[in-house]
Amino acid sequence: MCLAIPGKVVELKGKGKVAVVDYGSELREANNSLANAKPGDWVIVQFGTVVEKLSEEEAKEMLSALKEA
């Protein structure tokens, strides 16, 4: 099983094809070709690829649940 943690896109590179995602404790790059996320979007990354955009509310609920676990 793989646990996906929400992150916030803070920057785009390579004409938007690469998203820099902030996870609070670190920044990571992810392929953004499928989701076309923009800076400020909350996302889920799987295997180095942005696979889903989330609302801020959904992301914060998920982060809160992970914190409680």
PQR file of N, CA, C, O and H, with PARSE charges and radii, in Angstrom:
ATOM      1  N   MET A   1       0.847  -1.182   0.000 -0.4000 1.5000
ATOM      2  CA  MET A   1       0.000   0.000   0.000 -0.0000 2.0000
ATOM      3  C   MET A   1       0.886   1.237   0.000  0.5500 1.7000
ATOM      4  O   MET A   1       1.939   1.257   0.638 -0.5500 1.4000
ATOM      5  N   CYS A   2       0.461   2.252  -0.707 -0.4000 1.5000
ATOM      6  CA  CYS A   2       1.214   3.495  -0.807 -0.0000 2.0000
ATOM      7  C   CYS A   2       0.395   4.617  -0.176  0.5500 1.7000
ATOM      8  O   CYS A   2      -0.794   4.761  -0.461 -0.5500 1.4000
ATOM      9  H   CYS A   2      -0.394   2.236  -1.225  0.4000 1.0000
ATOM     10  N   LEU A   3       1.023   5.393   0.665 -0.4000 1.5000
ATOM     11  CA  LEU A   3       0.358   6.506   1.323 -0.0000 2.0000
ATOM     12  C   LEU A   3       0.675   7.791   0.566  0.5500 1.7000
ATOM     13  O   LEU A   3       1.844   8.154   0.427 -0.5500 1.4000
ATOM     14  H   LEU A   3       1.989   5.276   0.897  0.4000 1.0000
ATOM     15  N   ALA A   4      -0.331   8.468   0.085 -0.4000 1.5000
ATOM     16  CA  ALA A   4      -0.143   9.718  -0.653 -0.0000 2.0000
ATOM     17  C   ALA A   4      -0.435  10.891   0.280  0.5500 1.7000
ATOM     18  O   ALA A   4      -1.506  10.977   0.880 -0.5500 1.4000
ATOM     19  H   ALA A   4      -1.279   8.174   0.198  0.4000 1.0000
ATOM     20  N   ILE A   5       0.534  11.784   0.386 -0.4000 1.5000
ATOM     21  CA  ILE A   5       0.404  12.943   1.258 -0.0000 2.0000
ATOM     22  C   ILE A   5       0.196  14.183   0.394  0.5500 1.7000
ATOM     23  O   ILE A   5       0.931  14.389  -0.572 -0.5500 1.4000
ATOM     24  H   ILE A   5       1.405  11.714  -0.101  0.4000 1.0000
ATOM     25  N   PRO A   6      -0.792  15.008   0.723 -0.5600 1.5000
ATOM     26  CA  PRO A   6      -1.025  16.222  -0.068  0.2800 2.0000
ATOM     27  C   PRO A   6       0.155  17.186   0.027  0.5500 1.7000
ATOM     28  O   PRO A   6       0.796  17.310   1.070 -0.5500 1.4000
ATOM     29  N   GLY A   7       0.422  17.854  -1.070 -0.4000 1.5000
ATOM     30  CA  GLY A   7       1.449  18.885  -1.114 -0.0000 2.0000
ATOM     31  C   GLY A   7       0.925  20.070  -1.894  0.5500 1.7000
ATOM     32  O   GLY A   7      -0.063  19.968  -2.621 -0.5500 1.4000
ATOM     33  H   GLY A   7      -0.099  17.754  -1.918  0.4000 1.0000
ATOM     34  N   LYS A   8       1.600  21.194  -1.734 -0.4000 1.5000
ATOM     35  CA  LYS A   8       1.176  22.420  -2.412 -0.0000 2.0000
ATOM     36  C   LYS A   8       2.201  22.798  -3.481  0.5500 1.7000
ATOM     37  O   LYS A   8       3.399  22.866  -3.207 -0.5500 1.4000
ATOM     38  H   LYS A   8       2.403  21.277  -1.143  0.4000 1.0000
ATOM     39  N   VAL A   9       1.723  23.040  -4.686 -0.4000 1.5000
ATOM     40  CA  VAL A   9       2.602  23.447  -5.783 -0.0000 2.0000
ATOM     41  C   VAL A   9       3.083  24.874  -5.510  0.5500 1.7000
ATOM     42  O   VAL A   9       2.282  25.785  -5.300 -0.5500 1.4000
ATOM     43  H   VAL A   9       0.750  22.984  -4.908  0.4000 1.0000
ATOM     44  N   VAL A  10       4.404  25.047  -5.518 -0.4000 1.5000
ATOM     45  CA  VAL A  10       4.970  26.376  -5.245 -0.0000 2.0000
ATOM     46  C   VAL A  10       5.661  26.983  -6.456  0.5500 1.7000
ATOM     47  O   VAL A  10       5.940  28.181  -6.487 -0.5500 1.4000
ATOM     48  H   VAL A  10       5.055  24.308  -5.689  0.4000 1.0000
ATOM     49  N   GLU A  11       5.937  26.140  -7.460 -0.4000 1.5000
ATOM     50  CA  GLU A  11       6.659  26.632  -8.631 -0.0000 2.0000
ATOM     51  C   GLU A  11       6.472  25.659  -9.780  0.5500 1.7000
ATOM     52  O   GLU A  11       6.263  24.465  -9.564 -0.5500 1.4000
ATOM     53  H   GLU A  11       5.711  25.166  -7.434  0.4000 1.0000
ATOM     54  N   LEU A  12       6.547  26.169 -10.998 -0.4000 1.5000
ATOM     55  CA  LEU A  12       6.530  25.323 -12.191 -0.0000 2.0000
ATOM     56  C   LEU A  12       7.844  25.498 -12.937  0.5500 1.7000
ATOM     57  O   LEU A  12       8.415  26.588 -12.961 -0.5500 1.4000
ATOM     58  H   LEU A  12       6.716  27.138 -11.173  0.4000 1.0000
ATOM     59  N   LYS A  13       8.321  24.415 -13.546 -0.4000 1.5000
ATOM     60  CA  LYS A  13       9.536  24.443 -14.355 -0.0000 2.0000
ATOM     61  C   LYS A  13       9.243  23.774 -15.689  0.5500 1.7000
ATOM     62  O   LYS A  13       8.214  23.119 -15.861 -0.5500 1.4000
ATOM     63  H   LYS A  13       7.858  23.529 -13.526  0.4000 1.0000
ATOM     64  N   GLY A  14      10.151  23.947 -16.612 -0.4000 1.5000
ATOM     65  CA  GLY A  14      10.012  23.258 -17.900 -0.0000 2.0000
ATOM     66  C   GLY A  14       8.702  23.524 -18.600  0.5500 1.7000
ATOM     67  O   GLY A  14       8.033  22.595 -19.054 -0.5500 1.4000
ATOM     68  H   GLY A  14      10.986  24.478 -16.472  0.4000 1.0000
ATOM     69  N   LYS A  15       8.325  24.804 -18.692 -0.4000 1.5000
ATOM     70  CA  LYS A  15       7.069  25.206 -19.345 -0.0000 2.0000
ATOM     71  C   LYS A  15       5.853  24.553 -18.699  0.5500 1.7000
ATOM     72  O   LYS A  15       4.884  24.225 -19.383 -0.5500 1.4000
ATOM     73  H   LYS A  15       8.868  25.559 -18.324  0.4000 1.0000
ATOM     74  N   GLY A  16       5.904  24.365 -17.380 -0.4000 1.5000
ATOM     75  CA  GLY A  16       4.769  23.823 -16.644 -0.0000 2.0000
ATOM     76  C   GLY A  16       4.720  22.312 -16.563  0.5500 1.7000
ATOM     77  O   GLY A  16       3.823  21.759 -15.927 -0.5500 1.4000
ATOM     78  H   GLY A  16       6.692  24.631 -16.824  0.4000 1.0000
ATOM     79  N   LYS A  17       5.660  21.635 -17.192 -0.4000 1.5000
ATOM     80  CA  LYS A  17       5.661  20.164 -17.204 -0.0000 2.0000
ATOM     81  C   LYS A  17       6.159  19.568 -15.883  0.5500 1.7000
ATOM     82  O   LYS A  17       5.903  18.400 -15.589 -0.5500 1.4000
ATOM     83  H   LYS A  17       6.389  22.084 -17.709  0.4000 1.0000
ATOM     84  N   VAL A  18       6.873  20.380 -15.087 -0.4000 1.5000
ATOM     85  CA  VAL A  18       7.395  19.921 -13.799 -0.0000 2.0000
ATOM     86  C   VAL A  18       6.883  20.855 -12.711  0.5500 1.7000
ATOM     87  O   VAL A  18       7.022  22.075 -12.804 -0.5500 1.4000
ATOM     88  H   VAL A  18       7.081  21.329 -15.326  0.4000 1.0000
ATOM     89  N   ALA A  19       6.289  20.267 -11.679 -0.4000 1.5000
ATOM     90  CA  ALA A  19       5.792  21.044 -10.539 -0.0000 2.0000
ATOM     91  C   ALA A  19       6.734  20.834  -9.356  0.5500 1.7000
ATOM     92  O   ALA A  19       7.141  19.709  -9.065 -0.5500 1.4000
ATOM     93  H   ALA A  19       6.176  19.276 -11.603  0.4000 1.0000
ATOM     94  N   VAL A  20       7.071  21.923  -8.683 -0.4000 1.5000
ATOM     95  CA  VAL A  20       7.811  21.835  -7.432 -0.0000 2.0000
ATOM     96  C   VAL A  20       6.754  21.833  -6.335  0.5500 1.7000
ATOM     97  O   VAL A  20       5.991  22.789  -6.194 -0.5500 1.4000
ATOM     98  H   VAL A  20       6.741  22.837  -8.919  0.4000 1.0000
ATOM     99  N   VAL A  21       6.714  20.745  -5.557 -0.4000 1.5000
ATOM    100  CA  VAL A  21       5.666  20.532  -4.563 -0.0000 2.0000
ATOM    101  C   VAL A  21       6.257  20.650  -3.163  0.5500 1.7000
ATOM    102  O   VAL A  21       7.263  20.017  -2.844 -0.5500 1.4000
ATOM    103  H   VAL A  21       7.333  19.968  -5.672  0.4000 1.0000
ATOM    104  N   ASP A  22       5.616  21.471  -2.333 -0.4000 1.5000
ATOM    105  CA  ASP A  22       6.039  21.691  -0.946 -0.0000 2.0000
ATOM    106  C   ASP A  22       5.230  20.786  -0.034  0.5500 1.7000
ATOM    107  O   ASP A  22       4.002  20.853   0.005 -0.5500 1.4000
ATOM    108  H   ASP A  22       4.799  21.986  -2.592  0.4000 1.0000
ATOM    109  N   TYR A  23       5.948  19.928   0.709 -0.4000 1.5000
ATOM    110  CA  TYR A  23       5.309  19.016   1.651 -0.0000 2.0000
ATOM    111  C   TYR A  23       5.462  19.491   3.094  0.5500 1.7000
ATOM    112  O   TYR A  23       5.207  18.735   4.031 -0.5500 1.4000
ATOM    113  H   TYR A  23       6.946  19.873   0.677  0.4000 1.0000
ATOM    114  N   GLY A  24       5.873  20.728   3.269 -0.4000 1.5000
ATOM    115  CA  GLY A  24       6.038  21.271   4.611 -0.0000 2.0000
ATOM    116  C   GLY A  24       7.440  21.084   5.144  0.5500 1.7000
ATOM    117  O   GLY A  24       8.020  22.012   5.706 -0.5500 1.4000
ATOM    118  H   GLY A  24       6.080  21.343   2.508  0.4000 1.0000
ATOM    119  N   SER A  25       7.996  19.887   4.973 -0.4000 1.5000
ATOM    120  CA  SER A  25       9.341  19.622   5.463 -0.0000 2.0000
ATOM    121  C   SER A  25      10.360  19.509   4.325  0.5500 1.7000
ATOM    122  O   SER A  25      11.567  19.504   4.566 -0.5500 1.4000
ATOM    123  H   SER A  25       7.524  19.133   4.516  0.4000 1.0000
ATOM    124  N   GLU A  26       9.871  19.420   3.095 -0.4000 1.5000
ATOM    125  CA  GLU A  26      10.779  19.325   1.951 -0.0000 2.0000
ATOM    126  C   GLU A  26      10.053  19.696   0.658  0.5500 1.7000
ATOM    127  O   GLU A  26       8.825  19.671   0.574 -0.5500 1.4000
ATOM    128  H   GLU A  26       8.890  19.425   2.900  0.4000 1.0000
ATOM    129  N   LEU A  27      10.861  20.040  -0.342 -0.4000 1.5000
ATOM    130  CA  LEU A  27      10.360  20.327  -1.685 -0.0000 2.0000
ATOM    131  C   LEU A  27      10.759  19.175  -2.590  0.5500 1.7000
ATOM    132  O   LEU A  27      11.876  18.665  -2.502 -0.5500 1.4000
ATOM    133  H   LEU A  27      11.859  20.061  -0.274  0.4000 1.0000
ATOM    134  N   ARG A  28       9.847  18.768  -3.459 -0.4000 1.5000
ATOM    135  CA  ARG A  28      10.124  17.705  -4.429 -0.0000 2.0000
ATOM    136  C   ARG A  28       9.556  18.098  -5.777  0.5500 1.7000
ATOM    137  O   ARG A  28       8.572  18.832  -5.862 -0.5500 1.4000
ATOM    138  H   ARG A  28       8.940  19.183  -3.531  0.4000 1.0000
ATOM    139  N   GLU A  29      10.180  17.606  -6.817 -0.4000 1.5000
ATOM    140  CA  GLU A  29       9.686  17.842  -8.170 -0.0000 2.0000
ATOM    141  C   GLU A  29       8.837  16.657  -8.618  0.5500 1.7000
ATOM    142  O   GLU A  29       9.113  15.509  -8.270 -0.5500 1.4000
ATOM    143  H   GLU A  29      10.980  17.010  -6.747  0.4000 1.0000
ATOM    144  N   ALA A  30       7.796  16.960  -9.399 -0.4000 1.5000
ATOM    145  CA  ALA A  30       6.906  15.914  -9.911 -0.0000 2.0000
ATOM    146  C   ALA A  30       6.479  16.262 -11.334  0.5500 1.7000
ATOM    147  O   ALA A  30       6.323  17.430 -11.687 -0.5500 1.4000
ATOM    148  H   ALA A  30       7.572  17.893  -9.682  0.4000 1.0000
ATOM    149  N   ASN A  31       6.297  15.230 -12.130 -0.4000 1.5000
ATOM    150  CA  ASN A  31       5.800  15.401 -13.491 -0.0000 2.0000
ATOM    151  C   ASN A  31       4.383  15.969 -13.412  0.5500 1.7000
ATOM    152  O   ASN A  31       3.523  15.425 -12.719 -0.5500 1.4000
ATOM    153  H   ASN A  31       6.424  14.281 -11.843  0.4000 1.0000
ATOM    154  N   ASN A  32       4.155  17.058 -14.124 -0.4000 1.5000
ATOM    155  CA  ASN A  32       2.871  17.762 -14.066 -0.0000 2.0000
ATOM    156  C   ASN A  32       2.098  17.669 -15.383  0.5500 1.7000
ATOM    157  O   ASN A  32       1.128  18.399 -15.584 -0.5500 1.4000
ATOM    158  H   ASN A  32       4.853  17.499 -14.687  0.4000 1.0000
ATOM    159  N   SER A  33       2.518  16.783 -16.271 -0.4000 1.5000
ATOM    160  CA  SER A  33       1.905  16.690 -17.604 -0.0000 2.0000
ATOM    161  C   SER A  33       0.434  16.284 -17.574  0.5500 1.7000
ATOM    162  O   SER A  33      -0.352  16.752 -18.398 -0.5500 1.4000
ATOM    163  H   SER A  33       3.306  16.189 -16.107  0.4000 1.0000
ATOM    164  N   LEU A  34       0.055  15.421 -16.637 -0.4000 1.5000
ATOM    165  CA  LEU A  34      -1.329  14.933 -16.589 -0.0000 2.0000
ATOM    166  C   LEU A  34      -2.294  15.906 -15.940  0.5500 1.7000
ATOM    167  O   LEU A  34      -3.408  16.096 -16.428 -0.5500 1.4000
ATOM    168  H   LEU A  34       0.694  15.041 -15.968  0.4000 1.0000
ATOM    169  N   ALA A  35      -1.876  16.526 -14.837 -0.4000 1.5000
ATOM    170  CA  ALA A  35      -2.807  17.335 -14.034 -0.0000 2.0000
ATOM    171  C   ALA A  35      -2.818  18.814 -14.396  0.5500 1.7000
ATOM    172  O   ALA A  35      -3.806  19.505 -14.150 -0.5500 1.4000
ATOM    173  H   ALA A  35      -0.971  16.372 -14.440  0.4000 1.0000
ATOM    174  N   ASN A  36      -1.727  19.303 -14.979 -0.4000 1.5000
ATOM    175  CA  ASN A  36      -1.631  20.721 -15.318 -0.0000 2.0000
ATOM    176  C   ASN A  36      -1.917  21.614 -14.104  0.5500 1.7000
ATOM    177  O   ASN A  36      -2.653  22.594 -14.210 -0.5500 1.4000
ATOM    178  H   ASN A  36      -0.925  18.742 -15.179  0.4000 1.0000
ATOM    179  N   ALA A  37      -1.333  21.269 -12.956 -0.4000 1.5000
ATOM    180  CA  ALA A  37      -1.514  22.051 -11.731 -0.0000 2.0000
ATOM    181  C   ALA A  37      -0.782  23.386 -11.848  0.5500 1.7000
ATOM    182  O   ALA A  37       0.172  23.524 -12.615 -0.5500 1.4000
ATOM    183  H   ALA A  37      -0.735  20.472 -12.870  0.4000 1.0000
ATOM    184  N   LYS A  38      -1.234  24.341 -11.093 -0.4000 1.5000
ATOM    185  CA  LYS A  38      -0.657  25.689 -11.064 -0.0000 2.0000
ATOM    186  C   LYS A  38      -0.140  25.985  -9.666  0.5500 1.7000
ATOM    187  O   LYS A  38      -0.563  25.342  -8.705 -0.5500 1.4000
ATOM    188  H   LYS A  38      -2.008  24.229 -10.470  0.4000 1.0000
ATOM    189  N   PRO A  39       0.780  26.962  -9.531 -0.5600 1.5000
ATOM    190  CA  PRO A  39       1.230  27.348  -8.189  0.2800 2.0000
ATOM    191  C   PRO A  39       0.032  27.719  -7.312  0.5500 1.7000
ATOM    192  O   PRO A  39      -0.865  28.456  -7.721 -0.5500 1.4000
ATOM    193  N   GLY A  40       0.054  27.182  -6.094 -0.4000 1.5000
ATOM    194  CA  GLY A  40      -1.052  27.407  -5.170 -0.0000 2.0000
ATOM    195  C   GLY A  40      -2.011  26.232  -5.095  0.5500 1.7000
ATOM    196  O   GLY A  40      -2.772  26.116  -4.134 -0.5500 1.4000
ATOM    197  H   GLY A  40       0.782  26.583  -5.761  0.4000 1.0000
ATOM    198  N   ASP A  41      -1.985  25.349  -6.107 -0.4000 1.5000
ATOM    199  CA  ASP A  41      -2.857  24.164  -6.098 -0.0000 2.0000
ATOM    200  C   ASP A  41      -2.337  23.132  -5.105  0.5500 1.7000
ATOM    201  O   ASP A  41      -1.127  22.968  -4.949 -0.5500 1.4000
ATOM    202  H   ASP A  41      -1.367  25.443  -6.888  0.4000 1.0000
ATOM    203  N   TRP A  42      -3.245  22.443  -4.442 -0.4000 1.5000
ATOM    204  CA  TRP A  42      -2.924  21.296  -3.601 -0.0000 2.0000
ATOM    205  C   TRP A  42      -3.047  20.064  -4.469  0.5500 1.7000
ATOM    206  O   TRP A  42      -4.000  19.932  -5.236 -0.5500 1.4000
ATOM    207  H   TRP A  42      -4.227  22.576  -4.569  0.4000 1.0000
ATOM    208  N   VAL A  43      -2.076  19.149  -4.350 -0.4000 1.5000
ATOM    209  CA  VAL A  43      -2.035  17.990  -5.236 -0.0000 2.0000
ATOM    210  C   VAL A  43      -1.669  16.711  -4.491  0.5500 1.7000
ATOM    211  O   VAL A  43      -1.155  16.740  -3.373 -0.5500 1.4000
ATOM    212  H   VAL A  43      -1.302  19.257  -3.726  0.4000 1.0000
ATOM    213  N   ILE A  44      -1.952  15.589  -5.148 -0.4000 1.5000
ATOM    214  CA  ILE A  44      -1.490  14.273  -4.730 -0.0000 2.0000
ATOM    215  C   ILE A  44      -0.507  13.805  -5.805  0.5500 1.7000
ATOM    216  O   ILE A  44      -0.794  13.880  -7.000 -0.5500 1.4000
ATOM    217  H   ILE A  44      -2.369  15.565  -6.057  0.4000 1.0000
ATOM    218  N   VAL A  45       0.648  13.324  -5.363 -0.4000 1.5000
ATOM    219  CA  VAL A  45       1.679  12.823  -6.274 -0.0000 2.0000
ATOM    220  C   VAL A  45       1.841  11.326  -6.042  0.5500 1.7000
ATOM    221  O   VAL A  45       1.974  10.880  -4.902 -0.5500 1.4000
ATOM    222  H   VAL A  45       0.881  13.262  -4.392  0.4000 1.0000
ATOM    223  N   GLN A  46       1.828  10.559  -7.114 -0.4000 1.5000
ATOM    224  CA  GLN A  46       2.062   9.114  -7.061 -0.0000 2.0000
ATOM    225  C   GLN A  46       3.175   8.784  -8.055  0.5500 1.7000
ATOM    226  O   GLN A  46       3.107   9.168  -9.223 -0.5500 1.4000
ATOM    227  H   GLN A  46       1.720  10.920  -8.039  0.4000 1.0000
ATOM    228  N   PHE A  47       4.190   8.075  -7.588 -0.4000 1.5000
ATOM    229  CA  PHE A  47       5.290   7.645  -8.443 -0.0000 2.0000
ATOM    230  C   PHE A  47       5.893   8.798  -9.246  0.5500 1.7000
ATOM    231  O   PHE A  47       6.229   8.640 -10.419 -0.5500 1.4000
ATOM    232  H   PHE A  47       4.245   7.763  -6.639  0.4000 1.0000
ATOM    233  N   GLY A  48       6.026   9.970  -8.593 -0.4000 1.5000
ATOM    234  CA  GLY A  48       6.674  11.111  -9.222 -0.0000 2.0000
ATOM    235  C   GLY A  48       5.814  11.890 -10.192  0.5500 1.7000
ATOM    236  O   GLY A  48       6.322  12.739 -10.925 -0.5500 1.4000
ATOM    237  H   GLY A  48       5.752  10.098  -7.639  0.4000 1.0000
ATOM    238  N   THR A  49       4.504  11.612 -10.211 -0.4000 1.5000
ATOM    239  CA  THR A  49       3.595  12.290 -11.139 -0.0000 2.0000
ATOM    240  C   THR A  49       2.409  12.870 -10.383  0.5500 1.7000
ATOM    241  O   THR A  49       1.809  12.190  -9.551 -0.5500 1.4000
ATOM    242  H   THR A  49       4.091  10.923  -9.616  0.4000 1.0000
ATOM    243  N   VAL A  50       2.068  14.125 -10.668 -0.4000 1.5000
ATOM    244  CA  VAL A  50       0.872  14.729 -10.085 -0.0000 2.0000
ATOM    245  C   VAL A  50      -0.326  14.021 -10.703  0.5500 1.7000
ATOM    246  O   VAL A  50      -0.536  14.086 -11.914 -0.5500 1.4000
ATOM    247  H   VAL A  50       2.556  14.677 -11.344  0.4000 1.0000
ATOM    248  N   VAL A  51      -1.117  13.341  -9.862 -0.4000 1.5000
ATOM    249  CA  VAL A  51      -2.247  12.574 -10.385 -0.0000 2.0000
ATOM    250  C   VAL A  51      -3.603  13.176 -10.049  0.5500 1.7000
ATOM    251  O   VAL A  51      -4.614  12.814 -10.651 -0.5500 1.4000
ATOM    252  H   VAL A  51      -0.946  13.288  -8.878  0.4000 1.0000
ATOM    253  N   GLU A  52      -3.625  14.097  -9.085 -0.4000 1.5000
ATOM    254  CA  GLU A  52      -4.917  14.665  -8.692 -0.0000 2.0000
ATOM    255  C   GLU A  52      -4.724  16.029  -8.052  0.5500 1.7000
ATOM    256  O   GLU A  52      -3.778  16.255  -7.298 -0.5500 1.4000
ATOM    257  H   GLU A  52      -2.804  14.391  -8.596  0.4000 1.0000
ATOM    258  N   LYS A  53      -5.643  16.932  -8.368 -0.4000 1.5000
ATOM    259  CA  LYS A  53      -5.691  18.224  -7.676 -0.0000 2.0000
ATOM    260  C   LYS A  53      -6.768  18.141  -6.605  0.5500 1.7000
ATOM    261  O   LYS A  53      -7.807  17.511  -6.801 -0.5500 1.4000
ATOM    262  H   LYS A  53      -6.412  16.748  -8.981  0.4000 1.0000
ATOM    263  N   LEU A  54      -6.509  18.788  -5.463 -0.4000 1.5000
ATOM    264  CA  LEU A  54      -7.440  18.791  -4.340 -0.0000 2.0000
ATOM    265  C   LEU A  54      -7.837  20.221  -4.003  0.5500 1.7000
ATOM    266  O   LEU A  54      -7.122  21.171  -4.326 -0.5500 1.4000
ATOM    267  H   LEU A  54      -5.665  19.300  -5.304  0.4000 1.0000
ATOM    268  N   SER A  55      -8.982  20.360  -3.353 -0.4000 1.5000
ATOM    269  CA  SER A  55      -9.317  21.670  -2.801 -0.0000 2.0000
ATOM    270  C   SER A  55      -8.460  21.857  -1.551  0.5500 1.7000
ATOM    271  O   SER A  55      -7.958  20.884  -0.988 -0.5500 1.4000
ATOM    272  H   SER A  55      -9.563  19.589  -3.091  0.4000 1.0000
ATOM    273  N   GLU A  56      -8.297  23.084  -1.126 -0.4000 1.5000
ATOM    274  CA  GLU A  56      -7.526  23.350   0.097 -0.0000 2.0000
ATOM    275  C   GLU A  56      -8.170  22.654   1.294  0.5500 1.7000
ATOM    276  O   GLU A  56      -7.473  22.141   2.170 -0.5500 1.4000
ATOM    277  H   GLU A  56      -8.705  23.874  -1.584  0.4000 1.0000
ATOM    278  N   GLU A  57      -9.495  22.639   1.327 -0.4000 1.5000
ATOM    279  CA  GLU A  57     -10.219  21.990   2.428 -0.0000 2.0000
ATOM    280  C   GLU A  57      -9.919  20.491   2.475  0.5500 1.7000
ATOM    281  O   GLU A  57      -9.651  19.941   3.544 -0.5500 1.4000
ATOM    282  H   GLU A  57     -10.061  23.056   0.616  0.4000 1.0000
ATOM    283  N   GLU A  58      -9.964  19.830   1.309 -0.4000 1.5000
ATOM    284  CA  GLU A  58      -9.666  18.394   1.262 -0.0000 2.0000
ATOM    285  C   GLU A  58      -8.235  18.115   1.732  0.5500 1.7000
ATOM    286  O   GLU A  58      -7.993  17.186   2.503 -0.5500 1.4000
ATOM    287  H   GLU A  58     -10.181  20.276   0.441  0.4000 1.0000
ATOM    288  N   ALA A  59      -7.301  18.928   1.260 -0.4000 1.5000
ATOM    289  CA  ALA A  59      -5.902  18.730   1.629 -0.0000 2.0000
ATOM    290  C   ALA A  59      -5.705  18.895   3.130  0.5500 1.7000
ATOM    291  O   ALA A  59      -5.014  18.092   3.756 -0.5500 1.4000
ATOM    292  H   ALA A  59      -7.498  19.683   0.634  0.4000 1.0000
ATOM    293  N   LYS A  60      -6.303  19.921   3.708 -0.4000 1.5000
ATOM    294  CA  LYS A  60      -6.136  20.156   5.144 -0.0000 2.0000
ATOM    295  C   LYS A  60      -6.798  19.061   5.973  0.5500 1.7000
ATOM    296  O   LYS A  60      -6.276  18.687   7.024 -0.5500 1.4000
ATOM    297  H   LYS A  60      -6.864  20.574   3.199  0.4000 1.0000
ATOM    298  N   GLU A  61      -7.939  18.539   5.520 -0.4000 1.5000
ATOM    299  CA  GLU A  61      -8.586  17.421   6.209 -0.0000 2.0000
ATOM    300  C   GLU A  61      -7.687  16.188   6.189  0.5500 1.7000
ATOM    301  O   GLU A  61      -7.547  15.503   7.202 -0.5500 1.4000
ATOM    302  H   GLU A  61      -8.363  18.842   4.667  0.4000 1.0000
ATOM    303  N   MET A  62      -7.079  15.904   5.036 -0.4000 1.5000
ATOM    304  CA  MET A  62      -6.194  14.757   4.926 -0.0000 2.0000
ATOM    305  C   MET A  62      -4.959  14.911   5.810  0.5500 1.7000
ATOM    306  O   MET A  62      -4.545  13.960   6.473 -0.5500 1.4000
ATOM    307  H   MET A  62      -7.193  16.460   4.213  0.4000 1.0000
ATOM    308  N   LEU A  63      -4.371  16.108   5.820 -0.4000 1.5000
ATOM    309  CA  LEU A  63      -3.201  16.356   6.657 -0.0000 2.0000
ATOM    310  C   LEU A  63      -3.532  16.244   8.133  0.5500 1.7000
ATOM    311  O   LEU A  63      -2.730  15.739   8.918 -0.5500 1.4000
ATOM    312  H   LEU A  63      -4.707  16.881   5.282  0.4000 1.0000
ATOM    313  N   SER A  64      -4.709  16.713   8.510 -0.4000 1.5000
ATOM    314  CA  SER A  64      -5.148  16.616   9.900 -0.0000 2.0000
ATOM    315  C   SER A  64      -5.339  15.163  10.307  0.5500 1.7000
ATOM    316  O   SER A  64      -4.939  14.769  11.403 -0.5500 1.4000
ATOM    317  H   SER A  64      -5.361  17.123   7.872  0.4000 1.0000
ATOM    318  N   ALA A  65      -5.941  14.371   9.443 -0.4000 1.5000
ATOM    319  CA  ALA A  65      -6.160  12.944   9.732 -0.0000 2.0000
ATOM    320  C   ALA A  65      -4.827  12.208   9.868  0.5500 1.7000
ATOM    321  O   ALA A  65      -4.676  11.345  10.733 -0.5500 1.4000
ATOM    322  H   ALA A  65      -6.266  14.692   8.554  0.4000 1.0000
ATOM    323  N   LEU A  66      -3.860  12.552   9.008 -0.4000 1.5000
ATOM    324  CA  LEU A  66      -2.544  11.919   9.092 -0.0000 2.0000
ATOM    325  C   LEU A  66      -1.836  12.294  10.386  0.5500 1.7000
ATOM    326  O   LEU A  66      -1.148  11.472  10.993 -0.5500 1.4000
ATOM    327  H   LEU A  66      -3.983  13.253   8.306  0.4000 1.0000
ATOM    328  N   LYS A  67      -2.009  13.525  10.793 -0.4000 1.5000
ATOM    329  CA  LYS A  67      -1.376  13.997  12.031 -0.0000 2.0000
ATOM    330  C   LYS A  67      -1.924  13.252  13.248  0.5500 1.7000
ATOM    331  O   LYS A  67      -1.178  12.940  14.176 -0.5500 1.4000
ATOM    332  H   LYS A  67      -2.568  14.192  10.301  0.4000 1.0000
ATOM    333  N   GLU A  68      -3.228  12.966  13.241 -0.4000 1.5000
ATOM    334  CA  GLU A  68      -3.874  12.267  14.348 -0.0000 2.0000
ATOM    335  C   GLU A  68      -3.475  10.794  14.409  0.5500 1.7000
ATOM    336  O   GLU A  68      -3.475  10.188  15.480 -0.5500 1.4000
ATOM    337  H   GLU A  68      -3.834  13.219  12.487  0.4000 1.0000
ATOM    338  N   ALA A  69      -3.137  10.229  13.260 -0.4000 1.5000
ATOM    339  CA  ALA A  69      -2.824   8.785  13.214 -0.0000 2.0000
ATOM    340  C   ALA A  69      -1.486   8.443  13.841  0.5500 1.7000
ATOM    341  O   ALA A  69      -1.099   7.275  13.872 -0.5500 1.4000
ATOM    342  H   ALA A  69      -3.137  10.722  12.390  0.4000 1.0000
TER
END
